[in-house]
Amino acid sequence: VKARFYADTGALLKTAYYRRYENAFGTERPTETVIIDGLDPSWVTVMRYSQWERREVPQAWLQRDYLPRFRPE
């Protein structure tokens, strides 16, 4: 799966490739994401996911107003 992320101006910010799917929590999920910078394609980030853990997320964490107070556990 490929996703493109754009600025309000229409400029490409990032391109993400979701790959290496494995079964987790009863469905296929990507275990690797490759992110390529839209301005400088030589800037590449690779994120690999493992050791999945299900946990409850407080509804407040999903609100934009909460971001300044967010402290990851």
C-alpha distances in whole Angstrom, upper triangle without the diagonal:
4,7,10,13,17,20,23,24,21,21,17,17,14,11,8,6,5,7,10,10,14,16,17,19,19,15,12,11,9,12,11,10,11,12,14,17,17,21,21,18,20,20,17,16,15,15,15,16,19,22,20,23,23,25,27,26,29,28,30,27,24,27,27,31,30,28,32,33,30,31,28,30
4,7,10,13,17,20,21,18,17,14,14,11,7,6,5,6,9,13,13,17,19,20,22,22,19,16,14,12,14,12,10,10,10,11,14,14,17,18,15,18,17,15,15,14,15,16,17,21,24,22,25,25,27,28,27,29,28,29,27,24,26,26,30,29,27,30,32,29,30,28,30
4,7,10,14,16,18,15,14,11,11,8,6,5,6,8,12,15,16,19,21,21,23,23,20,17,15,13,15,14,10,10,9,11,12,12,16,17,15,18,17,15,14,15,15,17,18,21,24,23,25,25,26,27,25,27,26,27,24,22,23,23,26,26,24,27,29,27,28,26,28
4,7,10,13,14,11,10,7,8,6,4,6,9,11,15,19,19,23,25,25,26,27,24,21,19,16,19,16,13,12,10,10,10,9,13,14,13,16,15,14,15,16,16,19,20,24,27,25,27,28,28,29,27,28,27,27,25,22,23,22,26,26,24,27,29,27,28,27,29
4,7,10,12,9,9,6,6,5,6,8,11,14,17,21,21,24,26,26,27,28,25,23,20,18,20,18,14,13,10,10,10,9,12,14,14,17,15,15,15,16,17,20,21,25,27,26,27,27,28,28,25,27,25,25,22,20,21,19,22,23,21,23,26,24,26,25,28
4,7,8,6,5,5,5,7,9,12,15,17,21,25,25,28,30,30,31,32,29,27,24,22,24,21,18,16,13,13,11,9,11,14,15,18,17,17,17,19,20,23,25,28,31,29,31,31,31,30,28,29,27,26,24,21,22,19,23,24,21,24,27,25,27,27,30
4,5,5,5,6,6,9,12,15,18,20,24,28,28,31,33,32,33,34,31,30,27,25,26,24,20,19,16,15,12,10,12,15,16,19,18,18,19,22,22,26,27,30,33,31,32,32,32,31,28,29,27,26,24,21,21,18,21,23,20,22,25,24,27,26,30
4,5,7,10,10,13,16,18,21,23,27,31,31,34,35,34,35,36,33,32,29,28,29,27,23,23,19,19,16,14,15,19,20,23,21,22,23,25,26,29,30,33,36,34,35,34,33,32,29,29,27,26,24,22,21,18,21,23,21,23,26,25,28,28,32
4,6,9,10,14,16,19,23,25,28,32,33,36,38,37,38,39,36,34,31,30,31,29,25,24,20,19,16,13,14,17,19,22,21,23,24,26,27,31,32,36,38,36,38,37,37,36,33,33,31,30,28,26,25,22,24,26,24,26,29,29,31,31,35
4,6,9,12,13,17,20,22,26,29,30,33,35,35,36,37,33,32,29,27,29,27,23,21,18,17,15,11,13,16,17,21,20,21,22,24,26,29,30,34,37,35,36,36,36,35,32,33,31,30,28,26,25,23,26,28,25,27,30,29,32,32,35
4,6,9,12,15,18,21,24,28,29,33,35,34,36,37,34,31,29,26,28,25,21,19,16,14,11,8,9,12,14,17,16,18,19,22,23,27,29,32,35,34,36,36,36,36,33,34,32,31,29,26,26,23,26,28,25,27,30,29,31,31,34
4,6,8,11,15,18,21,24,26,29,31,31,33,34,30,28,25,23,24,21,18,16,12,10,8,5,7,11,11,15,14,15,16,19,20,23,25,29,32,31,33,33,33,33,31,32,31,30,27,25,26,23,26,27,25,27,30,28,30,29,32
4,7,10,14,17,20,23,25,28,30,29,31,32,29,27,24,21,22,19,16,14,10,9,6,5,7,10,10,13,12,12,13,16,17,21,23,27,30,28,30,31,31,31,28,29,28,28,25,23,23,21,24,25,22,23,26,25,26,25,29
4,6,10,13,16,20,21,24,26,26,28,29,26,24,21,18,19,16,12,10,7,6,5,5,8,10,9,12,10,10,10,13,14,17,19,23,26,25,27,28,29,29,27,28,28,27,24,22,23,21,25,25,22,24,27,24,26,24,27
4,7,10,13,17,18,22,24,24,26,27,24,21,18,15,17,14,10,8,6,5,7,7,10,11,9,12,11,10,10,12,13,16,18,22,25,24,27,27,28,29,27,29,28,29,26,24,25,24,27,27,24,27,29,26,28,26,28
4,6,10,13,15,18,20,21,23,24,21,18,15,12,13,10,7,6,4,6,9,10,14,14,12,14,12,10,9,10,10,13,15,18,22,21,23,24,25,26,25,27,27,27,24,22,24,23,27,26,23,26,28,25,26,24,26
4,6,10,12,15,18,19,21,22,18,15,13,9,11,8,6,5,7,9,12,13,17,16,13,15,14,11,11,10,10,12,14,17,21,20,23,24,25,27,26,28,28,29,26,24,26,26,29,29,26,29,31,27,28,25,27
4,7,8,12,14,15,17,18,15,12,9,6,8,6,5,7,9,12,15,16,20,20,17,18,17,14,12,10,10,10,11,14,17,16,19,20,22,24,23,26,26,27,24,23,25,25,29,28,26,29,30,26,27,24,25
4,6,9,12,14,17,17,14,11,9,5,7,5,6,8,11,14,17,19,22,22,19,19,18,15,13,11,10,10,11,13,17,16,19,21,23,25,25,28,29,30,27,25,28,29,32,31,29,32,32,29,29,26,27
4,7,10,12,16,16,13,10,8,6,5,6,9,11,14,17,21,23,26,25,21,22,21,17,15,12,11,9,10,11,15,15,18,20,23,25,26,29,30,31,28,27,30,31,34,33,31,34,34,30,30,27,27
4,7,9,12,12,10,6,5,4,6,8,10,13,16,19,23,24,28,27,24,25,24,20,18,15,13,11,10,11,14,13,16,18,21,23,24,27,28,30,27,26,29,30,33,32,30,33,33,30,30,26,26
4,6,10,10,8,5,6,6,7,10,13,16,19,22,26,28,31,30,27,28,26,23,20,17,15,12,10,10,12,11,14,16,19,22,23,27,27,30,27,26,30,31,34,32,31,34,34,30,29,26,26
4,7,6,5,4,6,9,9,13,16,19,22,25,29,30,34,33,31,31,29,26,23,20,17,15,12,11,12,10,13,14,17,20,21,25,26,29,26,25,29,31,34,32,31,34,34,30,30,26,25
4,5,6,6,6,9,9,13,16,19,22,25,28,30,34,33,31,31,29,26,23,20,17,14,11,10,10,7,9,10,14,16,18,22,23,25,23,23,26,28,31,29,28,31,30,27,26,23,22
4,6,8,9,12,13,16,18,22,24,28,31,33,36,36,34,34,32,29,25,23,19,17,14,13,12,8,9,8,12,14,16,20,21,24,22,21,25,27,30,28,27,31,30,26,26,23,22
4,7,9,13,14,18,20,23,26,29,32,34,37,37,35,36,34,30,27,24,22,19,16,15,15,12,13,12,15,17,19,23,23,26,25,24,27,30,33,31,30,34,33,29,29,26,25
4,6,10,12,15,17,21,23,26,29,31,34,34,32,33,31,27,25,22,20,17,15,15,15,12,14,13,17,18,20,23,23,26,24,23,27,29,32,30,30,33,33,29,29,26,26
4,7,9,12,14,17,20,23,26,28,31,31,28,30,28,24,22,19,17,15,13,13,15,13,15,15,18,20,21,25,25,28,25,24,27,29,32,31,30,33,33,29,29,26,26
4,6,9,11,14,17,20,23,25,28,28,26,27,25,21,19,16,13,12,10,11,13,10,13,14,17,19,19,22,23,25,22,21,25,26,29,28,26,30,30,26,26,23,23
4,6,7,11,13,17,20,22,25,25,22,23,21,18,15,12,10,9,8,10,13,11,15,16,18,20,20,24,24,26,23,22,25,26,29,28,26,29,29,26,26,23,23
4,7,10,13,17,20,22,25,25,22,22,20,17,14,11,8,6,5,7,10,10,13,15,18,21,21,24,25,27,23,23,26,27,30,28,26,29,29,25,25,21,21
4,7,10,13,16,19,22,21,18,18,17,13,10,7,6,4,6,9,13,13,16,18,20,23,22,26,26,28,24,23,26,26,30,28,26,28,29,25,25,22,22
4,6,10,13,15,18,18,15,16,14,10,8,6,5,7,9,12,16,15,18,20,21,23,22,25,26,26,23,22,25,24,28,26,24,26,27,24,24,21,22
4,7,10,13,15,14,12,12,11,7,6,5,6,9,12,15,19,19,22,23,25,27,25,28,28,29,25,24,27,26,29,28,25,27,29,26,26,23,25
4,7,9,12,11,9,11,8,6,5,6,8,11,14,18,21,21,23,25,26,27,25,28,28,28,24,23,25,24,27,26,23,25,27,24,25,22,25
4,6,9,8,6,7,6,5,7,9,12,15,18,21,25,24,27,28,29,31,29,31,31,30,27,26,27,26,29,28,25,27,29,27,27,25,28
4,6,5,5,7,6,6,8,12,14,18,20,24,27,27,29,30,31,32,29,31,31,30,27,26,27,24,27,27,24,26,28,26,27,25,28
4,6,6,9,9,10,12,15,17,21,23,27,30,30,32,33,33,34,31,33,32,31,28,27,27,25,28,29,25,27,30,28,29,28,31
4,6,9,9,11,14,17,20,23,26,30,33,32,34,35,36,36,34,35,34,33,30,29,29,27,29,30,27,28,31,29,30,29,32
4,5,6,9,12,15,18,22,25,28,32,32,34,35,36,37,35,36,36,35,32,31,31,29,31,32,28,29,32,30,31,30,32
4,5,7,10,13,16,20,23,26,30,30,32,34,35,36,34,36,36,35,32,31,32,30,33,33,29,31,33,31,31,30,32
4,6,10,12,16,19,22,26,29,30,32,34,35,37,35,37,37,37,33,32,33,31,34,34,30,31,34,31,31,30,32
4,7,10,13,17,20,23,27,27,30,31,32,34,31,34,34,33,29,29,30,28,31,30,26,28,30,28,28,26,28
4,7,10,13,17,20,23,24,26,28,29,31,29,32,32,32,28,27,29,27,30,29,26,27,29,27,27,24,27
4,7,10,13,17,20,20,23,25,26,28,26,28,29,29,25,24,26,25,28,27,23,25,27,24,23,21,23
4,7,10,13,17,17,20,23,24,26,25,28,29,29,25,25,27,26,29,28,25,27,28,24,24,21,22
4,7,10,13,14,17,19,20,22,21,24,25,26,22,22,25,24,27,25,22,25,25,22,21,18,19
4,7,10,11,14,17,19,22,21,25,26,27,23,23,26,26,29,27,24,27,27,23,22,19,19
4,7,7,11,13,16,18,18,22,23,25,21,21,25,25,28,25,23,26,26,22,21,17,17
4,6,9,12,15,18,19,23,24,26,23,23,27,27,30,27,26,28,27,24,22,18,17
4,6,10,13,16,18,21,24,25,22,23,27,28,30,27,26,28,27,23,22,18,16
4,7,10,13,15,18,21,22,20,20,24,25,28,25,24,27,25,22,20,17,16
4,6,10,12,16,18,20,18,19,22,24,26,23,23,25,24,20,19,15,14
4,7,10,13,15,18,16,17,20,23,25,22,22,25,23,19,19,16,14
4,6,10,13,15,13,14,18,21,22,19,19,22,20,17,16,13,12
4,7,9,12,11,12,15,18,20,17,18,20,18,15,15,14,13
4,6,8,7,8,12,15,16,13,14,17,15,12,13,11,11
4,5,6,8,10,13,14,11,13,15,13,11,12,12,12
4,5,6,7,11,12,10,12,15,14,12,14,15,16
4,5,5,9,9,6,9,12,10,9,12,13,15
4,6,8,9,6,7,10,9,7,10,10,12
4,7,9,8,9,12,12,10,13,13,15
4,5,6,7,11,11,10,14,15,17
4,5,6,9,10,10,14,15,18
4,6,7,8,10,13,16,19
4,6,6,6,10,12,15
4,5,5,9,11,14
4,6,9,12,15
4,6,10,13
4,6,9
4,6
4
